[in-house]
Amino acid sequence: MTKKKNIIGICGSASPSSANLSILNWIANAEKANFNLELVEDLTQLPHFNTALTDENVPEQIVAFRAKIAHADGIIICTPEYIFSIPSGLKNMIEWCVSTTVFIDKPVGLITASASGLKGHAELKLIMETIQTKFIDQTTLLIQGVKGKVSKDGKIMDKQTEEELNLFIDAFEKWTQKLSFENRFKS
Ligand SMILES: Cc1cc2nc3c(=O)[nH]c(=O)nc-3n(C[C@H](O)[C@H](O)[C@H](O)COP(=O)(O)O)c2cc1C
């Protein structure tokens, strides 16, 4: 039997009652999801990026976070749009990793769940492409009007969104498997 993939789910929201966190929890518990999803729920706890701390004196928390990413088989980011962009906590996390190789060739799933989210989603894709993660259209998803589609207790209330999430899970799993197979022959 093949071992379940170890996936890190990163929530971009700075809100404790986050719809994006609910979506990540829904994915983690979805029957379809044949992978382990470990959640990073609160990026606000990471220190602020500072180039003076990028060499020998990187904070312990960041060293541990980078190692988590490096060892993961894949990453799912689920985030709202804040002021037509990605939230600062998410950007901060990426800034801490940009001088490393932890994201390079990593299979990623990118979900933007927001009121609108159009610009934030485009930016997220641009940033993740820039840091050389690997994604395809099927492993990205924009959920607009999220507050009307996810209930406060974490249920997906909209049939189409549920279908799109199931397709996303399927595509992400296949994509992760494909890249892990290909990477085996690279090293
Ligand atoms: C600081 C802030 C800025 C926001 N800016 C945007 C925006 O530019 N576009 C948008 O679609 N929604 C924006 N929103 C609304 C969020 O999309 C909405 O609150 C969403 O549900 C947040 O996701 P969450 O429940 O996972 O925190 C903003 C919310 C906050 C708190």
The ligand as an SDF file (V2000), in Angstrom:
LIG
                    3D

 31 33  0  0  0  0  0  0  0  0999 V2000
   -8.4940   43.8020    5.9120 C   0  0  0  0  0  0  0  0  0  0  0  0
   -9.5080   43.2250    4.9630 C   0  0  0  0  0  0  0  0  0  0  0  0
   -9.4870   43.5860    3.6280 C   0  0  0  0  0  0  0  0  0  0  0  0
  -10.3700   43.0060    2.7250 C   0  0  0  0  0  0  0  0  0  0  0  0
  -10.2650   43.3180    1.4060 N   0  0  0  0  0  0  0  0  0  0  0  0
  -10.9610   42.5860    0.5060 C   0  0  0  0  0  0  0  0  0  0  0  0
  -10.7270   42.7300   -0.9060 C   0  0  0  0  0  0  0  0  0  0  0  0
   -9.9330   43.5110   -1.3700 O   0  0  0  0  0  0  0  0  0  0  0  0
  -11.4210   41.9130   -1.7320 N   0  0  0  0  0  0  0  0  0  0  0  0
  -12.3220   40.9730   -1.2850 C   0  0  0  0  0  0  0  0  0  0  0  0
  -12.8580   40.1990   -2.0830 O   0  0  0  0  0  0  0  0  0  0  0  0
  -12.5950   40.8760    0.0420 N   0  0  0  0  0  0  0  0  0  0  0  0
  -11.9470   41.6310    0.9270 C   0  0  0  0  0  0  0  0  0  0  0  0
  -12.1820   41.4870    2.2720 N   0  0  0  0  0  0  0  0  0  0  0  0
  -13.3080   40.6720    2.7180 C   0  0  0  0  0  0  0  0  0  0  0  0
  -12.9500   39.2150    2.7490 C   0  0  0  0  0  0  0  0  0  0  0  0
  -12.9820   38.6770    1.4580 O   0  0  0  0  0  0  0  0  0  0  0  0
  -13.9640   38.4250    3.5740 C   0  0  0  0  0  0  0  0  0  0  0  0
  -14.0090   38.9710    4.8540 O   0  0  0  0  0  0  0  0  0  0  0  0
  -13.5890   36.9580    3.6320 C   0  0  0  0  0  0  0  0  0  0  0  0
  -14.6250   36.2320    4.1500 O   0  0  0  0  0  0  0  0  0  0  0  0
  -12.3960   36.7590    4.4950 C   0  0  0  0  0  0  0  0  0  0  0  0
  -12.0560   35.4030    4.5530 O   0  0  0  0  0  0  0  0  0  0  0  0
  -11.9590   34.6640    5.9410 P   0  0  0  0  0  0  0  0  0  0  0  0
  -13.3890   34.4640    6.4120 O   0  0  0  0  0  0  0  0  0  0  0  0
  -11.2810   33.3810    5.6250 O   0  0  0  0  0  0  0  0  0  0  0  0
  -11.1910   35.5360    6.8750 O   0  0  0  0  0  0  0  0  0  0  0  0
  -11.3460   42.0770    3.1840 C   0  0  0  0  0  0  0  0  0  0  0  0
  -11.3800   41.7550    4.5550 C   0  0  0  0  0  0  0  0  0  0  0  0
  -10.4780   42.3010    5.4260 C   0  0  0  0  0  0  0  0  0  0  0  0
  -10.5110   41.8850    6.8750 C   0  0  0  0  0  0  0  0  0  0  0  0
  1  2  1  0
  2  3  1  0
  2 30  2  0
  3  4  2  0
  4  5  1  0
  4 28  1  0
  5  6  2  0
  6  7  1  0
  6 13  1  0
  7  8  2  0
  7  9  1  0
  9 10  1  0
 10 11  2  0
 10 12  1  0
 12 13  2  0
 13 14  1  0
 14 15  1  0
 14 28  1  0
 15 16  1  0
 16 17  1  0
 16 18  1  0
 18 19  1  0
 18 20  1  0
 20 21  1  0
 20 22  1  0
 22 23  1  0
 23 24  1  0
 24 25  2  0
 24 26  1  0
 24 27  1  0
 28 29  2  0
 29 30  1  0
 30 31  1  0
M  END
$$$$
